[in-house]
């Protein structure tokens, strides 16, 4: 993940970047933040013909939803903790990666 001079963050979500082998290293804080975002944004939605990702419309769980859960699992999150993270974001409307309002 890199930064541009104007403060924008550039995130590489290409398949090569997303499919890294987590056994080579522990997830970094940046990995964990992206994984949190992935599991919240790439959320399943039921349709008569199956479950699909609300964000990318791929069959659910989509590639980024799987990656996000895998990273969070390696970081020590349980399924209950991931579910609580998603529920809290939906309840408060504030994402964990956003700055707290002052």
C-alpha positions as CSV (number, residue, x, y, z in Angstrom):
1,X,0.0,0.0,0.0
2,X,1.5,3.3,-1.0
3,X,0.6,7.0,-0.5
4,X,0.3,9.8,-3.0
5,X,1.4,13.4,-2.2
6,X,-2.2,14.6,-1.9
7,X,-3.0,12.2,0.9
8,X,-4.8,9.5,-1.2
9,X,-3.9,5.9,-0.4
10,X,-3.2,3.6,-3.3
11,X,-4.3,0.0,-2.6
12,X,-3.3,-2.9,-4.8
13,X,-6.2,-5.3,-5.0
14,X,-5.0,-7.2,-8.0
15,X,-5.3,-11.0,-7.8
16,X,-1.5,-11.3,-7.3
17,X,-1.6,-8.9,-4.3
18,X,-4.8,-10.4,-2.8
19,X,-3.6,-14.0,-3.1
20,X,-0.4,-13.7,-1.1
21,X,0.5,-16.7,1.1
22,X,-0.1,-15.7,4.7
23,X,2.1,-18.5,6.0
24,X,5.2,-16.5,4.8
25,X,4.5,-13.6,7.2
26,X,2.0,-12.3,9.8
27,X,-0.6,-9.9,8.5
28,X,0.4,-6.3,8.9
29,X,-1.9,-3.6,10.3
30,X,-2.5,-2.5,6.7
31,X,-3.5,-6.0,5.8
32,X,-5.9,-6.2,8.8
33,X,-7.5,-2.9,7.9
34,X,-8.0,-3.9,4.3
35,X,-9.4,-7.3,5.4
36,X,-11.9,-5.5,7.7
37,X,-13.0,-3.4,4.8
38,X,-13.3,-6.4,2.5
39,X,-15.5,-8.4,4.9
40,X,-17.8,-5.4,5.5
41,X,-18.0,-4.2,1.9
42,X,-18.1,-7.6,0.2
43,X,-21.2,-8.8,1.9
44,X,-23.5,-11.6,0.7
45,X,-27.0,-11.0,-0.5
46,X,-29.6,-13.7,-1.2
47,X,-31.3,-13.8,-4.6
48,X,-33.7,-16.4,-5.9
49,X,-30.9,-17.9,-7.9
50,X,-28.3,-18.0,-5.1
51,X,-26.1,-15.8,-2.9
52,X,-24.1,-13.0,-4.5
53,X,-21.8,-10.3,-3.3
54,X,-23.6,-7.0,-2.8
55,X,-20.5,-5.1,-4.0
56,X,-19.0,-7.0,-6.9
57,X,-22.0,-9.3,-7.9
58,X,-19.8,-12.4,-7.9
59,X,-21.1,-15.6,-6.3
60,X,-20.8,-15.2,-2.6
61,X,-18.4,-15.6,-0.9
62,X,-16.4,-13.6,-3.5
63,X,-12.6,-13.5,-3.8
64,X,-12.2,-10.4,-1.5
65,X,-14.6,-11.7,1.1
66,X,-12.7,-15.0,1.3
67,X,-9.4,-13.1,1.4
68,X,-10.6,-10.8,4.1
69,X,-11.8,-13.6,6.3
70,X,-8.5,-15.5,5.8
71,X,-6.4,-12.5,6.8
72,X,-8.6,-11.8,9.9
73,X,-8.4,-15.5,10.9
74,X,-4.6,-15.4,10.7
75,X,-4.7,-12.2,12.7
76,X,-6.5,-14.0,15.5
77,X,-10.1,-13.0,14.8
78,X,-12.8,-15.7,15.4
79,X,-15.9,-16.1,13.3
80,X,-17.9,-14.4,16.1
81,X,-15.5,-11.5,16.1
82,X,-15.8,-11.0,12.4
83,X,-19.6,-11.2,12.7
84,X,-19.5,-8.6,15.5
85,X,-17.3,-6.3,13.4
86,X,-19.8,-6.4,10.5
87,X,-22.8,-6.0,12.8
88,X,-21.2,-3.0,14.6
89,X,-20.4,-1.3,11.3
90,X,-24.0,-1.8,10.1
91,X,-25.4,-0.6,13.4
92,X,-23.3,2.5,13.8
93,X,-22.9,3.3,10.1
94,X,-19.2,4.0,10.9
95,X,-16.5,1.8,9.5
96,X,-13.6,0.8,11.7
97,X,-11.0,2.2,9.2
98,X,-12.6,5.7,9.2
99,X,-11.4,8.4,11.6
100,X,-13.7,9.0,14.6
101,X,-15.8,12.1,14.3
102,X,-14.8,15.0,16.6
